[in-house]
Every structure is written in C-alpha cells, then in structure tokens.
Amino acid sequence: MEAVIEKLNIEKSDPNYYKVGTIPELRDLDPYYYLTVSGKSSPSSPQFFRAIEQLYAVAYNIKFLCKSEDLDFVVPKMEGFWWIDGGLEAQHKFTQTPEEKWNWKIMIRMPDFVEGDHFYRAVQKVKAKKPNLIKEDEVKFELINEGKCVQILHHGSYNEEEPTIMKAMNFIQKQGLSVADYHHEIYLSDPRKTPEPKLKTIIRYAVK
C-alpha cells in the first residue's frame, strides 16, 4: 500500500503569520524565502497578470519537485508589496498617484525545505514548457526579513482599504513606532471567485 504524503499547509501551521483580526496587532516574524516578481504598472495591466502567471508557474513546479521527494505542500497565498517612487516619506501620496506609476513586488512564501536548487530546476522546467513566459532573472528566490510588524485584517474591496490602513497607522503611532518598509498585502481570498465585500486581505507594515 502506497504511503500517503502529508501536505504542509503553512497557513495552518504558522498562525503568527496568517491569523489576525480587525484590530491591529504587533508580531515578530522570522526571515522567509519567497518567489518574487517585481514591476511597475497598474494591477489591471497585462504586465501584472503575466507576473502572476510567472509566479504560479514556478511555484507549482517547485511543489511537484518537492512532492517527488516526499515533501508536498499547499502553495501559499499570493502577497504583494506596493509603493511609489520617493521613499517612505512619499507613500502618503500613493492613492493620488496614477496606477501605471505604482511599483509592486508580488510573491509567494516558500516552505523552509525549499532550496535554491528546487528553484533553479523549477525555472528550467517552466522555460522548457513555456519558453516565452520567463526571461532571465524575472522570477527570483529571495530572502525577506520583515522582523517586527503591525498587521490587521481588511474586509472588502482593495480600493476601500484607507480606514483599515488608518487603524494600523494610529496603532503604530500609539506604540511609539514608525513604518520601516512599504505597504504589504496578503491575499487570503481569490478575487476571481470571491465577491468584493467578502474579500479578506491582511495588511502589514514592518516597524521599528
């Protein structure tokens, strides 16, 4: 009888990272490796949708490679950093900036057992199957260390995040902290399948 491989589900095994309510909370996070794709465009642009396709193509090929080594996992939720040019002090102008000038880094967290070799082999497999999908270095295997963070759960449209963001900012100020990195979102819901009012998104800011 063939042994059943237990899938790792990071969303369930790491509640410190994924579980949060509508009241801001302070968290300490470890460094994690992510698949990342960066760009500058509207989130409704062909460039952005191509980046998503690249990200998931590599993620699922890593999953299949790991599964062949008896290390299967559920591909985690997509995440993204969002910012505009000008550094942290310019970010209050984000919503007033045309979408085509938005910078983004979309990403998928990888389990601890995923290594650089898995990433390299997965990219080569994607290039072999879809030679026009990924150019050199478009998808990266990147270590990101946010450390101390404030995070809060947002319900509803991405375009209506402002009140939730202000809750987080007020909490950060009351704690005597300051924002140390760009706006970070974790997409718990699939917008293709979930009505806007029911979307769930974790909003996170690294702080110092």
Steps between C-alpha positions, in 0.01 A plus 500: 500500500643837396579737787297822510717812489380758748477846345645792689251786519691806622180699545393254772841421646610864541210696655742772612539589132149443364248542783394852596180688582365844422689654794869575426750262658876504545686192373861383477577311180794283400678540166334296224579414140255614233456473128476861381429692182536879492367764265341840452148518355132502578377181672258463207779507240614206285844533663354436844295200390805357323696535825232301683519227237880488534479479878250214510672308220823486703317440831313195370809356338681531834203330667519206257878467544460496879213253480731261313728524807207427739482867602165612363345835593201719430609798291459799736297815435637769272633815665620837380698808594369827351671839485569811293831667423638739760571279801291441813430869550314515164266206561213711635453611137448143378124516444535832314761354264390357160492119512746464212764658731448248780796278587427147616668181608266202498614188677422157638662378821684169476525228768830471688596181315496672158856572390671693224541182297124441501452855374760464225358170376144634508594805293672278244188282477279805442737633234495162324120485499430870439816658357338842461362525853814567705807697400826501692466599868134610479400258776726506806549281807535768764555507876284768663526589868223732620564437870270704722170576321154639557223323314123520472227323303313698235155391381380618160629669188870581453386852409345549844802420717558855625303470831677171579838652419425795728420258786843343450673839479333627817602182683861537377509860623353410842765228542773759440608323182550607138448328165821333376392358162238526229132401511469119504184304417424128535208388287301245699217503241505435127346812336395289200272290722412727791255794494671829588321547836626159614865543403747451786843661488767525767663843501846503652770759573849426625574739787791623706 
